[in-house]
Amino acid sequence: MLPWKFDLQLFATLNVMKKVDVDLSVPEKWELKIRLDAARKAFWNKFEGAEGSNMPIIIKNDFTKEPGDVIHIDTVSQILNEGVTGETTLAGSETKFSLGQFDLTVDWLRNAIAYTKKADKESFLNVAMTISELLSSWMARQLDSDMFNRLIVTDAPDVIYANNKTSEESLVTTDTFQTAELDALKLALIRKGAIPIRTIQDNKQERPVFGVVISEVDEYYLKQDANWIKRNSEAATQGTDNPMFTGALGMWNGVLVYTHSGISGLQGTPLRPEGSIYGAHTALATIITVGANDGNNYTKFFTPTGTISIMSSGGLKEFVSYTGKNFYSFTGCTRGATYGGSTGDGARAYTGGELVTQSNYLSIQLAFGAEIAARGWGQYPKEIRQVEDYGFENGLGIEAVF
């Protein structure tokens, strides 16, 4: 019987982190902090409003929904008939009340961070707070990327080009974003019948106000435009009492300008795809790598096929066409390709770190009015976790129905 007794004593000395210990170590309202932090960091969050709010993004939450269910968002058509005058009978000439509807299908949105650590309560608390910050940044990026992808790629809006050019290939490096492009975008919105995000009074006349979001590189060029500098220095306080104007770079001719430059230093955005060469490449390489094969999506913002531009030391530039991509590289590459009638400086060898952009440093500006999109939540983020190997291996994350 002694060996059996010895085994019981040995097993009793194991220090196991129990589920209740994890429960007590996660800060109270941990997932609420993640949601609020994500909303604060996300670009499009400040443009959200309920049905009828006339905001750019219509938000509706229906917490009775499960993944795969549909959320219905109602819209009302404008009055377009002429009405009647004088003693003309109105009966039979009324505008029919017409409802439209957006149908959104919600699905799971989940992520977690796993770590291996001696799991005492104090260390777990510190790790939980660090994970909270990382997950909120991830969720903000996910929300913004989904919205930009919907607006720019899925719905394929009408496209105009800088300096009245007629195609992407005709753009050159001097076709930078200036106040003339803001005027062109505003005209395009008006011609399309876009709903203004608000109106302002100007000498007893109402003027529509629209929005445009630009990249940080376009902001750099716009700030060098003498017309922009003069106008905004003269009207620096215009509209600052309106919450919609908070965070805007400035306003030009009824167009509010906002900058989206990504979150937490992530390279590239949907408005300006960007990356860096990863490792050494010969001038004959048919695969261009921009990241390690570690599961991170380094090519996320680049088009599925197309042309990239690589800037090497000394300002030399190479165009590379590609027929496919994965998370970390471009495949089917043709080196020293032609783009916009130029072959650049030809195929070159790379040591790593060289800047990679879409086409000829291409960037996109997105002009918008009210009610451009809708989104909804079926379940706000809530905590999920996993404990393995007697508490030594831990995973902490969030899940939502979005």
QUIBELBEL-V250704 format. One line per field, one symbol per residue. phi: phi as a letter, one per 30 degrees, with the letter a starting at -180 (. if undefined). burial: I if it has 16 or more other ideal C-beta (glycine too) atoms within 10 Angstrom, else O. A space follows every 10 residues. Layout:
# QUIBELBEL-V250704
phi->???
burial->???
This chain:
# QUIBELBEL-V250704
phi->.deddddddd ddddccdded ddedddedhd dddddddddd ddddedcdad eididdcdcb cbdcdcejdc ccbdbbdddc ddibbhcddd ejcddddbcc acccccbdbb aabcacadcc dddddddddd dedddddddd dddddddddd dccddhddcb cdhidcaddd dbdddcdbdd dddddddddd ddiddddabb dbhibdbdbc bbcbddddde dddcdddddd ddddbdcdid dcedddjddl bbhibdcccc bibhiddibe dbeaabdcid bddcdcbccb addbjdcdce cddeblbccc ccdiidbbcb dbcaabdbac cidcdhdcbh ibcicidbdb ckjddcbdhc hdbbcccacd hdabaaccad ebdbabbbhh idcbbbabbb cb
burial->OOOOOOOOOO OOOOOOIOOO OIOOIIOOOI IOIIIOIIIO IIIIIIIIOO OOOOIIIIII OIOOIOOOOO IOIOOOOOOO OOOOOOOOOO OOOOOOOOOO OIOIOIOOIO OIIOOOOOIO OOOIOOIIOO IIOOIIIIII IIIIIIIIOO IIOOOOOOOO OIOOOOOIOO IOOOIIIIIO IIOIIIOIIO OOOIOIIIOO OOOOOOOIII IIIIIOIIIO IIOOIOOIOO IIOOOOOOIO OOOIIOOIII IIOIIIIIII OIIOOIOIII IIIIIIIIOO IOOOIOOIII IOOOOOOIII IIOOOIIIII IIOOOOIIII IIOOIOOIII OOIOIOIOIO OOOIIOIIOI OOOIOIIIII IIIIIIIIII IIIIIIIIIO IOIOIOIOOO IOOIOIIIII II
